[in-house]
Amino acid sequence: MGKHIKKRKSINILESEPFEVKKRSRHKFWKILLVLFILIIAGAAACFAYVKNLEKKINSANGSGSLKEIEEVLSKSKGPINTLLLGNDTRGDDRGRTDTIIIMRFNPKTKKAVLISIPRDTRVKIPDHSYNKINSAYTIGGVKLMIRTIENFANIDINHYVMVDFKGFKEIVDALGGVDVYVEKSMKDSSINLNLNPGHQRLNGANALKYVRFRHDAKGDFGRIERQQKFLKAILDESIRIKSIFKLPELVNIVADNTRTNMSISEMVSLGRQFSTLEKNGLDGIMLPGTPEMRGGVSYVIPNKDEIEEIMYRVKNDLPLEGELPSGFIKNKDITLDVRNGTGITGRARELANTLKEKDFKIDNLDNADKFDYEKTLIICGSDAKNKAKKVGSYLPFADIKENNGRYDFSSDILIIVGGDYTDN
């Protein structure tokens, strides 16, 4: 339920005016290349605009901004940046499916990034629709609904999205002349003409795509995600070789033809510059856990809400992905709520309560408020429940958090009064 991104026309990153190229050291160039290929394999085109132009001076002829304007963007982009990376499998006129779903969170202050992979079969509530596999959100309502679904599911704001067609993935690998990978076991699938033997080998684009998408083993979708993370490291090794430098123009064109994003050139350059500061070993990855299960004859991954809640808490607070959690961490299921309708519109309190119940909060009471003219939604707590109020507030960013001054009588941990702003948010 985060703040949604502004709607912006998808762009081709090559549709910009020419720039004047500045020379940089080979070390700097290789560092940028490393950033470039992190985002290629993850699905992000942000750094391609930056690497393509290599510190080029921006002209404002096409609205992409002057160099001064770029620096203004850089100065404002200090906080963590959450980019939704989608690997899309288009089929003719069909919108296609999102086989790869990753949230890339990059924090310029810590110079670290984490890739959060979401199994495509994860069973979630699609906003304004029923429960379904998470990748169906894109089929039903495109990128906009996909973003809403992921924001609601992971309780994280998405700032940007980048979508890469799998056709481009194959072309990128072939342009590199293949990628060296250690195939961990025999992989055979006659339906896609896959026949890989275990051991070190160099995969071309077609086999690389089959390798990262293979899921006909005991691990299923989880094994596929592990191979994606593994292939990311392999393509990083390939990208820093000298021969890759001379293939950069070809690679940029491939990515431009197969990538769509809501980012402007200024934003891509900003993200690219900041991402180039990524520390060595500053890229981490994790998969949101779940359990394969059949429901209604359909195979899903049922998310482990407790573990996902902990993971997202670590991610959003820049904590290590493993180890003990701070004493201040509170699970949703340990917070009780009293939800009251202050709008006068029937069903508002129940609607919000049902939404929060899906997030594992405990609903103690549903009722009407003392009046029906509340303009703002309020989260009211006692002096000893401020941390719990903040936790609830992370799901309702539009609400105001207030400490109870004795006016409100409630026995739950938190009282929520639904105001008129709830409908808009």
N, C-alpha and C positions, 0 to 999 in steps of 0.2 A: 504494500500500500504506500509505496514511496512516491516521491515527486516525479512525474513522468517527463521524459525529454520533450523538447519542443519539436514539433513536426517540421521536418526540413527535407527538401527534395534530395533523393539519392543522387550521388554524383559519381562521375568517372574521374579518377584522380589525375588523368592526363588532360582533362579539359580545362587547362589553365594556361595563362600566357607564358611565353618563354622567360627564363630568368638568366641572370648573369652568374656564371659558376665561379666560386672561389676555391682555390686549392687548399687542401688540408693535409696533414701528415698521414703517412700510411697507417700509423697506430690509430689515429682518430677514425680513419676510413674503415679499418677493420672493426673497430668498436661499433661504428654505425651499422656495418653489415651484420654483426651479431644481433643487434637490436632488430634489424630488418627481418631476419629469418626467424627470430622468436615470434614475431607477429605474423609472418607468412603461415607458419605451420599451425599457429593458434587460430588463425583466421582474421587477423587484424591488418588493415591496410594503412594504419596511421603512419608508420615509419616509411612506407614506400614513397609518399609524397616528399618526405624529408630527404631520404637517401637519393631519390631521383634527382633532386635539385642540389644536393650537397651544399648547404648553407647559402642558397641562392637568395638574392635580394628580391623581395616580393613587390610586384607592381600592383596597383589598385585598379587596373583597367577592367578586370573581370570580377571585381568585388572581393578578391581574395585577401586584400589588405596590404599595406605598406610594411616595411621593415619595422617602423616605429609601432605600428598597430600590432604586429606580431609580438614585440616585446611587451606590449600592454597585456596581451593574452597570457604570456608567460608569467608575468608578475601576479596575475590573478589566479593562476592554476596551481596553488600551493597544496591543496588538500588531496586526499586520495581520489583516484579516478577509476570508476567502474565501467568497464567496456564489455558488452555482451558479444561474444564471438560465436558465429553460427556457421557450420559447414552444411551447405545446402546441396541436395541432389535433385536438380531440375529434370523434368521429363516432358519434353515437348512443350505444349501450352500449359501443362500442369504446373501449379505453384511449386510442387515438390515437397520434400520432407527435410526437416533439420536433423540430420543424423548425428551431428556433433554440436553440443551445447556447452559452452565454457564461459564463465565469468572471469575476466582478467581484472584483478584489483592491483593497481600500482600506486604506491605512496612515494611521492618525490622527496619527502622529508627523510624517510628511512632508506630510500634508494633500494627498495625491495618490491617484488611483485609476487603474487600468488595466482595460480590458475585453478579455478574451482570447476571441476567437471561434473555435469549432471547427467546421469543415465537417461537416455531418450525415452525409456519405457516407464519412467517414474510416474506413479499415479498421483495426480494433483487435481485440485479444484480449478477449472478454467473460469475466470471471471465472467459472469453473465451466462455461464453454461454449466454443464454437469462435470462430474469427475471424469478424467480421461488421461491418456498418456501425455506427458508434458510436450512432446514434439507435435502433438495434434493441434496445439494452440496456433502454430504457424499456418497449418493447413486451413484452420477455421477462419482466422482473422489476421494473418500476415504478421509482420514484425511488431506492429503496435500491440496486438493481443499477446504475442510472445513475451514482450517486455513486461506487460502488466502481470502476466502469469508468473514469471520468474521473480518479479519484485514482491508479489504476494507470497510466493512459496518460500523464498530465501530471506525475506525481510531485508532487502538491500536496494538502494536506489541505483538505477542504471543510468549512467550519464551519456553513453554512446553505444552504438551497435555497429558491427562490421559483419557482413555476410560474404562468404567465399563459396563459389560453386566448385564441386569436386572435380569438374573437368579441368579447372585451373590448377588444382593440386597435382594432377598427373602431368600437366605441361610444365609445371615448375620443376618437378623431380627430373623430368627428361631434359630440361634446359640445363640442369646441373650435371647432366651426364650420369644420373643415377645416384643413389645414396647407399652407403655401407651400413648394413644392419646385421645384428646377431639374431637369427631366427631361433627362438627358444625350443621349438618342437616341430614335428612334422605337421604341416597344415595342408589339408586336402579338402576341396569343395568343388565337385564337378559342375554345380549350378553356375559358378562364376569362373570356371576354368582355372582354379587355383591349385597349384601343386608345388609347395615349398618344402624342402628338406631342412632339417635342423643344421645350424652352424652359421659361420660368417659368410655373407654373400652381398653382392651389390644388386639392389632392386631398381628396376626401371619404374616409370610412372605408373603403369598399369598394375604391376605386381605390388608396388608400394601401397597403392590405394586399397587393393584387396587385402594386404597385410593388416593395415590399420582398421579395416572394417570387418575382418573375420571375427565371427562370434559363435561358431558352431563347436564349442567345447564346453567343458564343465563350468567355466567362469562366465560364459555368455557375454552380456554387455559389459560386465566389469573387466573381463579380460581385454575386450576391445579398447576400453579407455586406458588400461595400463599400456597397451601397445602404442596408443597415440602419444602418451607421455614419453615413452621410450623413443619413438621415432622423432619426437621434437629434439631430443638431445643429439640424435644421429644427424639430423639435418643441420643442427648448429655446427657440428664438427665439419660438415661439408662446406658450409657457407664461409668459413674463415680461411679457406684455402685460396691461394693467390689466383688460381684459374677462375674462381667465382666472380672476381672483380670484373673481368672482361665480359661476363655474361649479364651484368647488371641491367643494361638497357633492355635486353630481351626479357629478363625477369620482370622488370617494371611494367612492360607492356602486357605480359601475361596476367599479372595481378590486376592491372587496371581493367582488363577486359572481363575479369571474372569476380570482381569485388564491388560491393555496394555498401555505402556507409552514410550516416546522417551527419558526419563531421565535415566542417568547412576546411578549406586548405589551411587557414590559420590554426584551427584546432589540431589538425594532423601534424603540422610543423611543431606546434607547442608540445604535443604528446611525444612526438619523436625526439625532440631535444631533451625533454625530461627523462624519457626512457633510456636515452644514451648514457645516463648517469648510473644505470643499474649496476650494483656492486657484483663482484665475482661471487658466484653461488647465491646470488640474490633472487633467483627465480625458484619458487617452490610450487608444488602441485598437490592437490588433494581431490578425492572424489566424494561426493555426498553419498553416504551409505544407505543401503536399503536391502530388502529381502525379496527375491523372486517369488511370485505367488500367482496362482490362477484365480481369477474372480470373474464369474459370469462367462466362463469359457475363454477369457482373454488373459494373456500373460502380462503381468505388470511387475514393476519393482516398487514394493511398498516402502516408502521412506521411513527411516529411523528418526523420528522427530527429535528425540532427546539428543542423539549424537549430532544431528544437523544443527540444532540450536547451539550446541557447544562450539561446533566448528565455526559457525558464522559469528559467534561472539569473539572467538579468537581472531578471525580475519578482520573484523571491523575495529578491533582494538589493538591490532598489530602485535598480537601475542604469538609465541611459537605454536605450531600446529600440534605439538605434543607436550606433555608435562601437566603439572597441576594447574588448575584454574584458580584465579584470585578468590579470596573469601567473599568478595562482594557479588560474585556471580549467582544469579537466581534463575531457576528454571521456571518457565511459564506455568507448568502444572502446579507449582507451589504458590501461585498467586490467586487469591479469590476476588471475584468482582461482583459489584452491585451495579447493574446498568439501568438507568432511568431515562425515560423519554421526556425531553424538554422542548420538543418541537410542536406537539399537538397533532402531528401526522401519525396515524395509526401504523404500528409495526416497526417504527424506526429503532426502538430499543432492542426488540427481538432480532432484527436484522443484524445489528452490530454485535449483539451477544453471540449469534450463531457464527459470525465471522471470527470472533475471538476464541470461541470454543474450538474451532478448527485448528487454532494455533496452540491448543492444549491449556488455555487459561480455564479456570474453574468458575462457573457462573453460579453465584449463591442466590441472587435475587433479580427479578425483573419487575419494574414498576414504572409508574408515571412520576415525573419530577413535581416539585411543589408549584411550578408554574410552567406555561408552555411558550414563553417568549425568549428562551435562551438563544442568543445569536451564536455564541461560541460553544463548542464542545469542551467540557471541563473534565479533567482527571484530578480527583480530590483524594488526598491522603493524609494520614496522621503524621506526626513528626518522626515516627519510627519506621515509616514505610516509604521514604523518599526514593530509595533505590528501586523499589517495586513500581513506584509511579513512573520513574524514568523508563523502566523496561516496557511498561504498557505504552508509554509515550512514543517509544521507538516504532510501534505499529500504528500509532495515530499521530503523525507529525504535525497535523494541523490543529491539534487540541492544545489547550493551555493547562499546565500543571499547577495546582494550587494546594497549599497546606490548609487543612481544615481549621477554621477559627472557632469552631463550636456551633456553627450554623447548621451543619448537616449531620444527621443522625444515621449512622450505618455501622454494621458489625463486620463487614467484609474488609479485606486489606485495602481495597481501592473502590471508590465510588466514581462511576462515569455518568455524567449527565450529557445526553446527546443533544447538541445544539443545531441551529439552522445551517451551519457550515458543513455538517456531516454529508448532506446530499451532494454538495459540490465536490467533496473530497473522496 
